[in-house]
């Protein structure tokens, strides 16, 4: 009689998020809506936040286990209030995905102080509040968790041809905040990482980069792979950093950019 072989572990299981509560901002369209679908499929309870609540509620109705919360991250204390509302509704936050962002391609000499402040509020201040409150919930309750910030190639390099100094400042700040908080919280069980996408089609990029022939030609000529990213090409990076698959990874910038930042 042949000896019984030990069951082999499933190497894909570490990418699962069963039993985890995930909060995602900016889920009314584009990348955020895609992220919600992916993390729901991975088993998470997904809390989706955005200003356009009717869109988020419609998406929640299509998912397995999802909730919609209205949130305008340009308002004072909005990040803090959103984190508390999520904890009140679901009891905890295990994974935070800071995806919401605003952009305004004004020439720098036309940017007002209010324009700059609003971009910083949504792209940097609110994510900081959400990270602080999420980490507090995880640490106080003796759990482990993950924070995934959605930065940009602008977090790592200048672009120049597209004028959005406030966006560049906010995304650069978000990356270094990622590094700093990762270092502070590494021994407390909170991992903090940053995905830095290149050119993906969204409401922020569609008109100038995908529908405009000149913008599209410029993007394709500058990207070593010669194209923009497809919607599903961020799925792997997101699942990796949100799950236990990256249990020994913290403080990194992960470009998903077709090679943009390597040349």
C-alpha positions as CSV (number, residue, x, y, z in Angstrom):
1,X,0.0,0.0,0.0
2,X,1.4,3.3,-1.0
3,X,1.9,5.9,1.7
4,X,-0.6,8.8,1.7
5,X,0.9,12.0,0.4
6,X,0.5,15.1,2.5
7,X,-1.9,17.6,1.2
8,X,-0.1,20.4,-0.6
9,X,-0.8,24.0,0.5
10,X,-2.8,26.2,-1.9
11,X,-0.3,29.0,-2.8
12,X,-3.2,31.3,-3.9
13,X,-4.9,31.2,-0.5
14,X,-2.6,34.0,0.9
15,X,-4.2,36.4,-1.5
16,X,-7.7,35.8,0.0
17,X,-9.4,38.4,2.2
18,X,-12.1,36.3,3.7
19,X,-13.4,37.8,7.0
20,X,-11.6,41.1,6.4
21,X,-13.2,44.5,6.3
22,X,-11.8,46.7,3.6
23,X,-12.5,50.5,3.3
24,X,-11.9,52.0,-0.2
25,X,-12.3,55.7,-1.0
26,X,-13.2,57.1,-4.4
27,X,-15.3,54.2,-5.6
28,X,-17.9,55.9,-7.7
29,X,-16.1,55.1,-11.0
30,X,-12.9,54.1,-12.6
31,X,-10.1,52.4,-10.6
32,X,-12.0,52.7,-7.3
33,X,-15.0,50.8,-8.6
34,X,-12.7,48.2,-10.1
35,X,-10.8,47.8,-6.8
36,X,-14.2,47.3,-5.0
37,X,-15.1,44.4,-7.4
38,X,-11.7,42.8,-7.0
39,X,-11.6,42.9,-3.2
40,X,-15.2,41.7,-3.0
41,X,-14.3,38.7,-5.2
42,X,-11.3,38.0,-2.9
43,X,-13.8,37.5,0.0
44,X,-13.6,40.9,1.8
45,X,-16.5,42.9,3.2
46,X,-16.1,46.1,1.2
47,X,-17.0,49.5,2.5
48,X,-17.1,52.0,-0.4
49,X,-17.0,55.7,0.0
50,X,-17.5,58.5,-2.5
51,X,-19.3,61.8,-3.0
52,X,-21.6,60.4,-5.7
53,X,-23.4,58.1,-3.3
54,X,-26.0,56.9,-5.9
55,X,-23.3,55.3,-8.0
56,X,-21.7,53.7,-5.0
57,X,-25.1,52.3,-3.8
58,X,-25.7,50.9,-7.2
59,X,-22.3,49.2,-7.2
60,X,-22.9,47.8,-3.7
61,X,-26.0,46.2,-4.9
62,X,-24.0,44.2,-7.5
63,X,-21.4,42.9,-5.0
64,X,-21.5,40.0,-2.6
65,X,-20.9,41.9,0.7
66,X,-20.6,45.6,0.3
67,X,-21.7,48.9,1.9
68,X,-21.9,52.4,0.6
69,X,-21.1,55.5,2.6
70,X,-21.3,59.1,1.4
71,X,-18.1,61.0,2.0
72,X,-16.7,64.3,0.7
73,X,-13.0,64.2,1.5
74,X,-12.5,67.9,0.7
75,X,-14.3,68.8,3.9
76,X,-12.6,69.2,7.3
77,X,-12.2,66.0,9.4
78,X,-13.9,64.0,6.6
79,X,-11.3,61.2,6.7
80,X,-11.6,60.9,10.5
81,X,-15.4,60.8,10.2
82,X,-15.3,58.2,7.5
83,X,-13.1,55.9,9.4
84,X,-15.3,56.2,12.5
85,X,-18.5,55.5,10.4
86,X,-16.9,52.4,8.9
87,X,-15.9,51.1,12.4
88,X,-19.4,51.8,13.7
89,X,-21.0,50.0,10.8
90,X,-18.7,47.0,10.5
91,X,-16.9,46.9,13.8
92,X,-13.3,47.2,12.4
93,X,-11.1,48.1,9.5
94,X,-8.5,45.5,8.4
95,X,-7.5,47.0,5.1
96,X,-7.6,50.6,4.0
97,X,-7.3,51.6,0.3
98,X,-6.7,55.3,-0.1
99,X,-7.8,55.7,-3.7
100,X,-9.8,59.0,-3.9
101,X,-8.1,61.8,-5.6
102,X,-8.6,65.1,-7.5
103,X,-6.7,66.7,-10.3
104,X,-6.7,70.1,-11.9
105,X,-4.5,70.7,-14.9
106,X,-4.2,74.5,-14.6
107,X,-1.0,76.2,-15.4
108,X,1.0,76.7,-12.2
109,X,0.7,80.5,-12.4
110,X,-3.1,80.2,-12.6
111,X,-3.4,77.9,-9.5
112,X,-4.9,79.7,-6.6
113,X,-4.3,79.0,-2.9
114,X,-7.8,77.5,-2.7
115,X,-7.0,75.2,-5.6
116,X,-3.9,74.0,-4.0
117,X,-5.5,73.6,-0.6
118,X,-8.4,71.5,-2.0
119,X,-6.0,69.1,-3.8
120,X,-3.9,68.6,-0.6
121,X,-7.1,68.1,1.5
122,X,-8.4,65.3,-0.7
123,X,-5.1,63.7,-1.8
124,X,-3.1,64.0,1.3
125,X,-4.8,65.3,4.4
126,X,-7.8,63.0,4.3
127,X,-5.6,59.9,3.6
128,X,-3.5,60.8,6.6
129,X,-6.6,61.0,8.8
130,X,-7.8,57.7,7.5
131,X,-4.4,56.0,8.0
132,X,-4.2,57.4,11.6
133,X,-7.7,56.2,12.5
134,X,-7.3,52.8,10.8
135,X,-3.9,52.2,12.5
136,X,-5.4,53.2,15.9
137,X,-8.2,50.7,15.4
138,X,-5.9,47.9,14.4
139,X,-3.3,48.5,17.2
140,X,-5.7,49.2,20.0
141,X,-7.5,45.9,19.2
142,X,-4.2,43.9,18.9
143,X,-4.8,42.9,15.2
144,X,-2.7,43.2,12.1
145,X,-3.7,45.1,9.0
146,X,-2.7,46.7,5.7
147,X,-2.9,50.2,4.2
148,X,-2.6,50.6,0.5
149,X,-2.2,54.1,-0.8
150,X,-2.8,54.8,-4.5
151,X,-0.1,57.2,-5.5
152,X,1.0,58.0,-9.1
153,X,4.1,58.1,-11.3
154,X,4.0,61.7,-10.1
155,X,4.9,60.4,-6.6
156,X,8.3,59.4,-8.1
157,X,9.1,61.6,-11.0
158,X,8.1,64.9,-12.6
159,X,5.9,64.8,-15.7
160,X,6.3,68.4,-17.0
161,X,4.2,68.2,-20.1
162,X,1.0,68.1,-18.0
163,X,0.8,71.0,-15.6
164,X,-0.6,69.9,-12.2
165,X,1.7,71.1,-9.5
166,X,-0.8,70.5,-6.6
167,X,-1.4,66.9,-7.7
168,X,2.4,66.3,-8.0
169,X,2.9,67.7,-4.5
170,X,0.1,65.7,-3.0
171,X,1.2,62.4,-4.5
172,X,4.8,63.0,-3.7
173,X,3.8,63.7,-0.1
174,X,1.6,60.6,0.0
175,X,4.6,58.4,-1.0
176,X,6.9,59.8,1.7
177,X,4.1,59.6,4.3
178,X,3.7,56.0,3.3
179,X,7.4,55.4,4.1
180,X,7.3,57.3,7.3
181,X,4.2,55.6,8.7
182,X,5.5,52.2,7.5
183,X,8.6,52.7,9.6
184,X,6.6,54.0,12.6
185,X,4.0,51.2,12.6
186,X,6.1,48.2,11.4
187,X,6.4,46.6,14.8
188,X,2.8,47.3,15.6
189,X,1.4,45.1,12.9
190,X,0.3,47.7,10.4
191,X,1.9,47.5,6.9
192,X,1.8,50.7,4.7
193,X,2.6,50.5,1.0
194,X,1.9,52.6,-2.1
195,X,0.9,51.6,-5.6
196,X,2.1,54.2,-8.2
197,X,0.1,53.7,-11.4
198,X,1.1,55.0,-14.7
199,X,-1.5,56.0,-17.3
200,X,-4.8,54.2,-16.8
201,X,-8.0,55.4,-18.3
202,X,-10.2,57.2,-15.7
203,X,-12.3,60.3,-15.4
204,X,-9.1,62.2,-14.6
205,X,-7.2,61.0,-17.7
206,X,-9.7,60.1,-20.4
207,X,-10.1,63.4,-22.2
208,X,-6.5,64.4,-22.3
209,X,-4.7,61.1,-22.5
210,X,-6.9,58.5,-24.1
211,X,-9.5,60.3,-26.2
212,X,-7.2,63.0,-27.5
213,X,-5.0,61.7,-30.3
214,X,-2.0,64.0,-29.4
215,X,-2.2,63.1,-25.7
216,X,-2.4,59.4,-26.6
217,X,0.5,59.5,-29.0
218,X,2.6,61.3,-26.4
219,X,1.8,58.8,-23.7
220,X,2.5,55.8,-25.9
221,X,5.8,57.2,-27.2
222,X,7.0,57.9,-23.7
223,X,6.0,54.6,-22.1
224,X,8.4,51.7,-22.8
225,X,5.6,49.2,-23.3
226,X,4.0,51.6,-25.8
227,X,0.5,51.8,-24.3
228,X,-1.6,52.7,-21.3
229,X,-2.6,50.2,-18.6
230,X,-5.6,48.0,-18.9
231,X,-8.2,48.0,-16.1
232,X,-7.2,44.6,-14.7
233,X,-3.5,45.3,-14.7
234,X,-3.6,46.8,-11.2
235,X,-5.5,43.8,-9.7
236,X,-2.4,41.8,-8.9
237,X,-0.6,44.7,-7.2
238,X,-3.7,45.5,-5.1
239,X,-4.3,41.9,-4.0
240,X,-0.6,41.5,-3.1
241,X,-0.4,44.5,-0.9
242,X,-3.8,44.2,0.7
243,X,-3.4,40.5,1.6
244,X,-1.0,38.3,3.6
245,X,0.8,37.6,0.4
246,X,2.9,40.7,1.3
247,X,3.2,40.0,5.0
248,X,6.9,40.9,5.0
249,X,6.6,44.0,2.8
250,X,6.1,47.5,4.1
251,X,7.1,51.0,3.0
252,X,7.4,50.4,-0.7
253,X,6.5,52.2,-3.8
254,X,5.2,49.7,-6.4
255,X,5.1,51.3,-9.9
256,X,2.6,49.7,-12.3
257,X,3.4,52.0,-15.2
258,X,4.6,50.0,-18.3
259,X,8.1,51.1,-17.5
260,X,7.5,54.9,-17.4
261,X,9.6,55.4,-14.2
262,X,12.5,53.2,-15.3
263,X,13.7,55.5,-18.2
